[in-house]
């Protein structure tokens, strides 16, 4: 039974041309900017969850369902940020252990 080769539908050049790449920023700045935005987003989510929880504890008539959803969003975002940090540290440690 003969095995035929796979033929790509797009060449590498066509794929690169169609890829949505922002060419205005440098690769070094884009990761740092994304990381800063993610940290700010997690901080905002945590503050919103805290405000809603304080409203429930103080008896201000806050909706407990909305508060729990806000808390879960903040918790999920924090877990994701922690995993990104762990992967970055793991990559850093692997680079440090490389022999030149």
Buried (B, 14 or more C-beta within 10 A) or exposed (E): EEEEEEEEEEEEEEEEEEEEEEEEEEEEEEEEEEBEEBBEEBBEBBEBBBEBBEBBEEEEEBEEEEBBEBBEBBEEBBEEBEEBEEEEEEEEEEEEEEEE
